[in-house]
Structure formats: structure tokens, C-alpha cells
């Protein structure tokens, strides 16, 4: 009968029972043993295994208390004994201690302390009172050993290679030294997937979980926020670890500075080569669709200076930008207008707007007059 009481309960039942105490015997019995169904402790700490005798009358004599341990893959073995007159004895002394029982006193509290908790201590512990004349009564406690993990998340360096359609790791989240293993997930609006692996932790019986967030790289993802979520029994709330993605990409180029109002003779016009690039650009090259730059155009890295607008500026300009990943370019077509067109202003002066050369005759030079 005692052996049947000591058999290990299925692990799936333990969470359901963790809020209750074992009470042996029916409610009408005069003797029962109280112990929690589950106790948890952390690696390296001291944990208490409560066990108390509850009596409905005083005519009970305790002759001995025995603690036994059983792991799922091991036979039952004794770990502690307390005799009312001879006191405690331990097959492996040094780590166990009866916290309340004293020789020569009534033996009602057989609670046991276990110091220096290790992963190997996780097991079913049974506290058994031997009594006269009632016989034996026992209660069992499942001791769970936990370890709080250390968590960190960081960006992964994406190789400097032309962006392709294949996903690559862009962020990592590592939960180190947890027991049981932590659960890791990622929060993001991006189309993503995660590759998870698990290895032994730094201490025996612990686990390190590694999750790599993989994405198909693009410039739009550079600077995006993602969050690693770590869940573990030792944490009151999940750990949320934010990561800002860093994504290399080839230059993305546009040209600005042209207002569709360049006319013959205009001085000091400028085009700008606007670039988004990671890493930084290593070179700029200005040209036209027909070849070299016109004589009046001078390239200065991101700028193209036009000293004087003439017919040669009536062309398509190209800015080509290079970085470590590749190149990008933009084109802009400039339409040079012939001269200014007169229009009356509010103060009686005549103001001018540019018009295409085809809208007027070359015999009509620009003039200025008052009404």
C-alpha cells in the first residue's frame, strides 16, 4: 500500500494540483497528513518541503517520520528519517534539515529544508508518519526546480551582398540558462518567420533557447522596430526586448533642383543628386543620355553646377551612385525655354515669365517698360 502511495503522478496533473494540499484519509479519520501538491525552488536556493500531521484527537503516538524521493526513471529511495528520541538521520548528510522537529518533543511538523537546490533534486518527495496504533499515513509533494533565464535581443549583421529573394537572419533573441526552456516569439507587422534552436545552458539542467528572425531584406525594412517576447515560469510578465533592424541596400537615387523654368542665359542653376544608401556611397558620376556633360556643367559630388544655361543644357542628365552593394541611378530631362514672356503686374510694371522658344519669334527680344 505504501509503495502505491509513493508512485509518481503524471506530470500533466501537477499544474492542476499545485494550488491544493494533499490530505490522506477520509475527512472522518482522526489523523491526516498535509503537504502541498507542488513546490518550486530556484537553482542554488534553499527550498522548504512542508509536511504536517493533523490530529482530531490526542491519542496518537508518532514512532518515526521518513522522507523518500522518486524520480520518473529511478526507484524510491530514503533521503531523511526523524526519530522522536534519537533525532534526525540522513543517508547523504549536508544538504537536508528538519526545520521544526526536535528530539524529545511531540513530532507533528516534519517539514524538510533542502539547500543548494540542483536540477537533479526535481522529483516526487513523500513524507510518511509511522504511528501507533493508527499505522502509517503519508503525503506526496512534487518539487520543481526552476532557473530564471537571462535574455537579450540584438540585430544580426546582414551580409553585404546584392539583395535577393531569399530570407536572411536580421535579428536574434537569446534566452540563456532557463529551466524549463523559455518560449520565444516575435512581434512585428513585417512578413517574417523565426528559426528556433535549443542547446544546454551554462549550468547542469538548464537550457539556452536561440531564435533567429528571418526576413527578405529591403530598404523599407531598415530602421523598422521588432520586439522579441520571452515567456518563462520564473517571470511575472513576459520580457519584451525591442530591436531596431539595420538593413544594407544599394543606392536609391533621385534628382532635384529643376523647377521646369530654366531659360537661356540663366546663371547659377544647380541639380542635386539625392541618395538613400546603406552603407554610404563611395562614388558619384554625372553624365547625360548622349554622353559627357555639357561644357557649362560642372560635377561636384552630389551637385551639378550649371554656370550658364544654354542650348547644350537641353538634355537628359543622369546621376549614377555606387556603394559597397552596387549602384543606383536617376535621370532628369531639362527643357530649356527661350526667353521671358511679358505680363502686367499690379504696380504697373511689366513682369515676365519664361516661354518656350517655339512660342515666340527670335526677332522679339525681351523688353521692360511702364504703362
KOLVOVO-920351 format. One record per residue (C-alpha): residue number from 0; y, z, x. Coordinates in steps of 0.02 Angstrom, whole numbers, always signed. Layout:
<rs>
+------+--------+--------+--------+
| resi |     c2 |     c3 |     c1 |
+------+--------+--------+--------+
|  NUM |      Y |      Z |      X |
...
+------+--------+--------+--------+
</rs>
This chain:
<rs>
+------+--------+--------+--------+
| resi |     c2 |     c3 |     c1 |
+------+--------+--------+--------+
|    0 |     +0 |     +0 |     +0 |
|    1 |   +121 |    +47 |   +141 |
|    2 |    +85 |   -119 |   +226 |
|    3 |   +126 |   -213 |    +65 |
|    4 |   +294 |   -124 |    +53 |
|    5 |   +336 |   -174 |   +232 |
|    6 |   +307 |   -360 |   +212 |
|    7 |   +463 |   -464 |   +249 |
|    8 |   +556 |   -527 |    +99 |
|    9 |   +602 |   -711 |    +90 |
|   10 |   +771 |   -745 |   +171 |
|   11 |   +836 |   -833 |    +16 |
|   12 |   +826 |   -671 |    -83 |
|   13 |   +928 |   -570 |    +41 |
|   14 |  +1103 |   -627 |    -13 |
|   15 |  +1061 |   -587 |   -193 |
|   16 |  +1008 |   -411 |   -148 |
|   17 |  +1143 |   -369 |    -21 |
|   18 |  +1250 |   -276 |   -146 |
|   19 |  +1110 |   -164 |   -206 |
|   20 |  +1014 |    -16 |   -137 |
|   21 |   +826 |     -1 |   -137 |
|   22 |   +760 |   +141 |   -243 |
|   23 |   +574 |   +169 |   -228 |
|   24 |   +475 |   +229 |   -378 |
|   25 |   +522 |   +236 |   -561 |
|   26 |   +677 |   +323 |   -624 |
|   27 |   +568 |   +464 |   -693 |
|   28 |   +498 |   +507 |   -521 |
|   29 |   +562 |   +664 |   -437 |
|   30 |   +576 |   +580 |   -266 |
|   31 |   +654 |   +415 |   -212 |
|   32 |   +719 |   +337 |    -52 |
|   33 |   +887 |   +249 |    -48 |
|   34 |   +932 |   +113 |    +77 |
|   35 |  +1042 |    -43 |    +68 |
|   36 |   +951 |   -206 |    +46 |
|   37 |  +1053 |   -284 |   +186 |
|   38 |  +1161 |   -225 |   +331 |
|   39 |  +1253 |   -334 |   +454 |
|   40 |  +1321 |   -298 |   +626 |
|   41 |  +1403 |   -395 |   +767 |
|   42 |  +1330 |   -434 |   +936 |
|   43 |  +1361 |   -291 |  +1058 |
|   44 |  +1415 |   -167 |   +924 |
|   45 |  +1331 |    -13 |   +852 |
|   46 |  +1260 |    -31 |   +678 |
|   47 |  +1204 |   +105 |   +558 |
|   48 |  +1046 |    +86 |   +452 |
|   49 |  +1069 |   +210 |   +307 |
|   50 |   +915 |   +294 |   +232 |
|   51 |   +921 |   +448 |   +121 |
|   52 |   +796 |   +545 |    +18 |
|   53 |   +847 |   +578 |   -161 |
|   54 |   +764 |   +727 |   -246 |
|   55 |   +760 |   +777 |   -427 |
|   56 |   +685 |   +948 |   -383 |
|   57 |   +670 |  +1054 |   -226 |
|   58 |   +480 |  +1069 |   -217 |
|   59 |   +463 |   +934 |    -84 |
|   60 |   +414 |   +956 |    +97 |
|   61 |   +452 |   +813 |   +218 |
|   62 |   +323 |   +807 |   +357 |
|   63 |   +389 |   +657 |   +453 |
|   64 |   +504 |   +505 |   +446 |
|   65 |   +452 |   +340 |   +526 |
|   66 |   +557 |   +183 |   +554 |
|   67 |   +466 |    +19 |   +578 |
|   68 |   +527 |   -157 |   +614 |
|   69 |   +455 |   -325 |   +566 |
|   70 |   +519 |   -498 |   +613 |
|   71 |   +462 |   -652 |   +518 |
|   72 |   +348 |   -704 |   +662 |
|   73 |   +294 |   -533 |   +725 |
|   74 |   +182 |   -391 |   +670 |
|   75 |   +252 |   -225 |   +609 |
|   76 |   +292 |   -100 |   +748 |
|   77 |   +362 |    +76 |   +753 |
|   78 |   +537 |    +97 |   +826 |
|   79 |   +581 |   +279 |   +787 |
|   80 |   +497 |   +440 |   +724 |
|   81 |   +575 |   +606 |   +672 |
|   82 |   +475 |   +767 |   +653 |
|   83 |   +559 |   +914 |   +562 |
|   84 |   +519 |  +1036 |   +704 |
|   85 |   +488 |   +926 |   +857 |
|   86 |   +637 |   +812 |   +829 |
|   87 |   +655 |   +625 |   +868 |
|   88 |   +546 |   +512 |   +974 |
|   89 |   +570 |   +328 |  +1017 |
|   90 |   +443 |   +205 |  +1089 |
|   91 |   +589 |   +120 |  +1177 |
|   92 |   +721 |   +256 |  +1203 |
|   93 |   +902 |   +223 |  +1245 |
|   94 |   +972 |   +121 |  +1101 |
|   95 |   +917 |   +213 |   +944 |
|   96 |   +979 |   +378 |   +874 |
|   97 |   +956 |   +478 |   +714 |
|   98 |  +1134 |   +510 |   +658 |
|   99 |  +1107 |   +656 |   +539 |
|  100 |   +930 |   +727 |   +556 |
|  101 |   +919 |   +890 |   +655 |
|  102 |   +762 |   +988 |   +706 |
|  103 |   +736 |  +1144 |   +602 |
|  104 |   +842 |  +1080 |   +457 |
|  105 |   +790 |  +1002 |   +294 |
|  106 |   +754 |   +818 |   +325 |
|  107 |   +847 |   +722 |   +192 |
|  108 |   +951 |   +595 |   +289 |
|  109 |   +853 |   +482 |   +408 |
|  110 |   +994 |   +359 |   +444 |
|  111 |   +973 |   +271 |   +610 |
|  112 |  +1105 |   +203 |   +731 |
|  113 |  +1066 |    +52 |   +840 |
|  114 |  +1179 |    +24 |   +990 |
|  115 |  +1212 |   -134 |  +1090 |
|  116 |  +1158 |   -249 |   +950 |
|  117 |  +1071 |   -408 |  +1007 |
|  118 |  +1008 |   -562 |   +917 |
|  119 |   +830 |   -502 |   +942 |
|  120 |   +868 |   -349 |   +833 |
|  121 |   +881 |   -455 |   +675 |
|  122 |   +732 |   -403 |   +568 |
|  123 |   +669 |   -303 |   +419 |
|  124 |   +682 |   -115 |   +450 |
|  125 |   +581 |     +5 |   +342 |
|  126 |   +618 |   +190 |   +327 |
|  127 |   +466 |   +291 |   +268 |
|  128 |   +466 |   +475 |   +219 |
|  129 |   +297 |   +564 |   +228 |
|  130 |   +299 |   +711 |   +104 |
|  131 |   +189 |   +846 |    +33 |
|  132 |   +122 |   +841 |    -98 |
|  133 |   +202 |   +678 |   -158 |
|  134 |   +138 |   +567 |    -16 |
|  135 |   +241 |   +426 |    +60 |
|  136 |   +399 |   +341 |     -2 |
|  137 |   +493 |   +201 |    +87 |
|  138 |   +637 |    +80 |    +76 |
|  139 |   +675 |    -78 |   +172 |
|  140 |   +837 |   -150 |   +246 |
|  141 |   +865 |   -323 |   +315 |
|  142 |   +976 |   -313 |   +470 |
|  143 |  +1078 |   -470 |   +500 |
|  144 |  +1158 |   -496 |   +670 |
|  145 |  +1321 |   -593 |   +671 |
|  146 |  +1435 |   -660 |   +807 |
|  147 |  +1614 |   -715 |   +773 |
|  148 |  +1645 |   -889 |   +847 |
|  149 |  +1794 |   -945 |   +949 |
|  150 |  +1869 |  -1103 |   +875 |
|  151 |  +1981 |  -1238 |   +944 |
|  152 |  +2030 |  -1416 |   +898 |
|  153 |  +2116 |  -1548 |  +1003 |
|  154 |  +2147 |  -1733 |  +1016 |
|  155 |  +2025 |  -1844 |  +1108 |
|  156 |  +2091 |  -1968 |  +1234 |
|  157 |  +2063 |  -2141 |  +1164 |
|  158 |  +2015 |  -2268 |  +1300 |
|  159 |  +2148 |  -2395 |  +1348 |
|  160 |  +2059 |  -2548 |  +1285 |
|  161 |  +2103 |  -2681 |  +1157 |
|  162 |  +2086 |  -2609 |   +984 |
|  163 |  +1929 |  -2669 |   +898 |
|  164 |  +1846 |  -2640 |   +731 |
|  165 |  +1731 |  -2502 |   +794 |
|  166 |  +1774 |  -2318 |   +760 |
|  167 |  +1802 |  -2207 |   +912 |
|  168 |  +1819 |  -2016 |   +930 |
|  169 |  +2002 |  -1968 |   +907 |
|  170 |  +1990 |  -1778 |   +887 |
|  171 |  +1865 |  -1640 |   +923 |
|  172 |  +1835 |  -1469 |   +844 |
|  173 |  +1726 |  -1342 |   +934 |
|  174 |  +1662 |  -1177 |   +864 |
|  175 |  +1589 |  -1079 |  +1011 |
|  176 |  +1467 |   -933 |  +1008 |
|  177 |  +1443 |   -908 |   +823 |
|  178 |  +1292 |   -830 |   +739 |
|  179 |  +1238 |   -908 |   +624 |
|  180 |  +1310 |  -1080 |   +667 |
|  181 |  +1483 |  -1115 |   +594 |
|  182 |  +1514 |  -1253 |   +468 |
|  183 |  +1649 |  -1380 |   +518 |
|  184 |  +1737 |  -1507 |   +407 |
|  185 |  +1894 |  -1614 |   +421 |
|  186 |  +2040 |  -1631 |   +301 |
|  187 |  +2137 |  -1794 |   +305 |
|  188 |  +2187 |  -1939 |   +194 |
|  189 |  +2125 |  -2060 |   +327 |
|  190 |  +1963 |  -2156 |   +312 |
|  191 |  +1857 |  -2052 |   +428 |
|  192 |  +1686 |  -1987 |   +473 |
|  193 |  +1626 |  -1847 |   +587 |
|  194 |  +1482 |  -1834 |   +709 |
|  195 |  +1414 |  -1657 |   +724 |
|  196 |  +1305 |  -1582 |   +861 |
|  197 |  +1242 |  -1407 |   +898 |
|  198 |  +1197 |  -1326 |  +1064 |
|  199 |  +1154 |  -1147 |  +1119 |
|  200 |  +1305 |  -1033 |  +1133 |
|  201 |  +1358 |   -930 |  +1284 |
|  202 |  +1259 |   -777 |  +1226 |
|  203 |  +1074 |   -774 |  +1178 |
|  204 |  +1051 |   -809 |   +993 |
|  205 |  +1223 |   -888 |   +970 |
|  206 |  +1269 |  -1068 |   +933 |
|  207 |  +1408 |  -1189 |   +978 |
|  208 |  +1448 |  -1324 |   +850 |
|  209 |  +1544 |  -1480 |   +901 |
|  210 |  +1620 |  -1602 |   +776 |
|  211 |  +1700 |  -1766 |   +831 |
|  212 |  +1817 |  -1853 |   +709 |
|  213 |  +1797 |  -2041 |   +724 |
|  214 |  +1919 |  -2173 |   +661 |
|  215 |  +1955 |  -2356 |   +685 |
|  216 |  +2115 |  -2345 |   +791 |
|  217 |  +2279 |  -2421 |   +736 |
|  218 |  +2463 |  -2393 |   +772 |
|  219 |  +2488 |  -2323 |   +596 |
|  220 |  +2374 |  -2176 |   +639 |
|  221 |  +2473 |  -2124 |   +792 |
|  222 |  +2557 |  -1957 |   +754 |
|  223 |  +2453 |  -1927 |   +597 |
|  224 |  +2404 |  -1747 |   +556 |
|  225 |  +2223 |  -1698 |   +527 |
|  226 |  +2151 |  -1524 |   +503 |
|  227 |  +1987 |  -1450 |   +564 |
|  228 |  +1914 |  -1321 |   +443 |
|  229 |  +1791 |  -1193 |   +514 |
|  230 |  +1692 |  -1083 |   +394 |
|  231 |  +1588 |   -934 |   +452 |
|  232 |  +1521 |   -773 |   +377 |
|  233 |  +1622 |   -669 |   +501 |
|  234 |  +1787 |   -747 |   +443 |
|  235 |  +1876 |   -680 |   +289 |
|  236 |  +1954 |   -852 |   +265 |
|  237 |  +1913 |  -1021 |   +343 |
|  238 |  +2002 |  -1058 |   +506 |
|  239 |  +2121 |  -1207 |   +488 |
|  240 |  +2161 |  -1296 |   +651 |
|  241 |  +2290 |  -1437 |   +644 |
|  242 |  +2282 |  -1585 |   +762 |
|  243 |  +2410 |  -1724 |   +788 |
|  244 |  +2323 |  -1888 |   +830 |
|  245 |  +2376 |  -1986 |   +983 |
|  246 |  +2330 |  -2170 |   +970 |
|  247 |  +2367 |  -2304 |  +1102 |
|  248 |  +2411 |  -2477 |  +1040 |
|  249 |  +2480 |  -2642 |  +1101 |
|  250 |  +2667 |  -2677 |  +1085 |
|  251 |  +2734 |  -2712 |   +911 |
|  252 |  +2894 |  -2814 |   +932 |
|  253 |  +3043 |  -2867 |   +828 |
|  254 |  +3213 |  -2942 |   +873 |
|  255 |  +3379 |  -2879 |   +803 |
|  256 |  +3563 |  -2915 |   +833 |
|  257 |  +3582 |  -3082 |   +747 |
|  258 |  +3687 |  -3074 |   +586 |
|  259 |  +3674 |  -3258 |   +536 |
|  260 |  +3858 |  -3278 |   +581 |
|  261 |  +3861 |  -3345 |   +758 |
|  262 |  +3984 |  -3488 |   +784 |
|  263 |  +4034 |  -3599 |   +928 |
|  264 |  +4142 |  -3506 |  +1052 |
|  265 |  +4085 |  -3331 |  +1001 |
|  266 |  +4082 |  -3217 |  +1153 |
|  267 |  +3978 |  -3063 |  +1193 |
|  268 |  +3836 |  -3088 |  +1069 |
|  269 |  +3678 |  -2986 |  +1101 |
|  270 |  +3498 |  -2990 |  +1045 |
|  271 |  +3389 |  -2833 |  +1056 |
|  272 |  +3201 |  -2829 |  +1083 |
|  273 |  +3142 |  -2680 |   +978 |
|  274 |  +2971 |  -2616 |  +1028 |
|  275 |  +2843 |  -2487 |   +968 |
|  276 |  +2716 |  -2465 |  +1108 |
|  277 |  +2593 |  -2337 |  +1172 |
|  278 |  +2587 |  -2324 |  +1319 |
|  279 |  +2763 |  -2375 |  +1366 |
|  280 |  +2799 |  -2559 |  +1401 |
|  281 |  +2779 |  -2620 |  +1578 |
|  282 |  +2874 |  -2784 |  +1560 |
|  283 |  +2989 |  -2890 |  +1451 |
|  284 |  +3001 |  -3079 |  +1453 |
|  285 |  +3134 |  -3179 |  +1360 |
|  286 |  +3113 |  -3365 |  +1329 |
|  287 |  +3140 |  -3498 |  +1196 |
|  288 |  +3021 |  -3606 |  +1097 |
|  289 |  +3072 |  -3753 |  +1207 |
|  290 |  +3054 |  -3662 |  +1373 |
|  291 |  +3180 |  -3570 |  +1484 |
|  292 |  +3334 |  -3479 |  +1422 |
|  293 |  +3498 |  -3573 |  +1399 |
|  294 |  +3623 |  -3556 |  +1544 |
|  295 |  +3738 |  -3443 |  +1443 |
|  296 |  +3597 |  -3319 |  +1402 |
|  297 |  +3552 |  -3180 |  +1524 |
|  298 |  +3398 |  -3067 |  +1500 |
|  299 |  +3416 |  -2881 |  +1541 |
|  300 |  +3250 |  -2798 |  +1495 |
|  301 |  +3265 |  -2758 |  +1308 |
|  302 |  +3428 |  -2853 |  +1286 |
|  303 |  +3477 |  -3037 |  +1291 |
|  304 |  +3663 |  -3058 |  +1326 |
|  305 |  +3749 |  -3216 |  +1264 |
|  306 |  +3910 |  -3242 |  +1364 |
|  307 |  +3972 |  -3384 |  +1254 |
|  308 |  +3888 |  -3461 |  +1102 |
|  309 |  +3869 |  -3648 |  +1124 |
|  310 |  +3753 |  -3783 |  +1058 |
|  311 |  +3614 |  -3727 |  +1177 |
|  312 |  +3602 |  -3562 |  +1083 |
|  313 |  +3548 |  -3659 |   +929 |
|  314 |  +3362 |  -3622 |   +963 |
|  315 |  +3218 |  -3500 |   +934 |
|  316 |  +3217 |  -3351 |  +1052 |
|  317 |  +3054 |  -3263 |  +1100 |
|  318 |  +3034 |  -3086 |  +1169 |
|  319 |  +2863 |  -3050 |  +1243 |
|  320 |  +2821 |  -2869 |  +1289 |
|  321 |  +2674 |  -2807 |  +1394 |
|  322 |  +2593 |  -2635 |  +1410 |
|  323 |  +2427 |  -2572 |  +1480 |
|  324 |  +2334 |  -2626 |  +1322 |
|  325 |  +2401 |  -2801 |  +1301 |
|  326 |  +2552 |  -2900 |  +1240 |
|  327 |  +2655 |  -2924 |  +1083 |
|  328 |  +2795 |  -3042 |  +1043 |
|  329 |  +2927 |  -3084 |   +913 |
|  330 |  +3027 |  -3242 |   +876 |
|  331 |  +3201 |  -3263 |   +802 |
|  332 |  +3288 |  -3427 |   +761 |
|  333 |  +3476 |  -3434 |   +787 |
|  334 |  +3579 |  -3558 |   +685 |
|  335 |  +3746 |  -3588 |   +769 |
|  336 |  +3890 |  -3630 |   +650 |
|  337 |  +4030 |  -3750 |   +692 |
|  338 |  +4198 |  -3662 |   +656 |
|  339 |  +4286 |  -3544 |   +535 |
|  340 |  +4323 |  -3587 |   +353 |
|  341 |  +4489 |  -3534 |   +277 |
|  342 |  +4500 |  -3415 |   +131 |
|  343 |  +4655 |  -3323 |    +65 |
|  344 |  +4667 |  -3137 |    +96 |
|  345 |  +4753 |  -3004 |     -5 |
|  346 |  +4902 |  -2986 |   +112 |
|  347 |  +4949 |  -3168 |   +108 |
|  348 |  +4867 |  -3210 |   +272 |
|  349 |  +4729 |  -3336 |   +281 |
|  350 |  +4559 |  -3265 |   +338 |
|  351 |  +4416 |  -3371 |   +397 |
|  352 |  +4227 |  -3369 |   +376 |
|  353 |  +4106 |  -3470 |   +480 |
|  354 |  +4030 |  -3627 |   +408 |
|  355 |  +3901 |  -3748 |   +467 |
|  356 |  +3967 |  -3895 |   +566 |
|  357 |  +3898 |  -4011 |   +432 |
|  358 |  +4016 |  -3934 |   +303 |
|  359 |  +4174 |  -3996 |   +391 |
|  360 |  +4238 |  -4135 |   +498 |
|  361 |  +4265 |  -4108 |   +685 |
|  362 |  +4444 |  -4177 |   +655 |
|  363 |  +4487 |  -4018 |   +558 |
|  364 |  +4517 |  -3884 |   +691 |
|  365 |  +4536 |  -3702 |   +636 |
|  366 |  +4716 |  -3651 |   +599 |
|  367 |  +4807 |  -3496 |   +537 |
|  368 |  +4961 |  -3495 |   +428 |
|  369 |  +5053 |  -3396 |   +295 |
|  370 |  +5090 |  -3446 |   +120 |
+------+--------+--------+--------+
</rs>
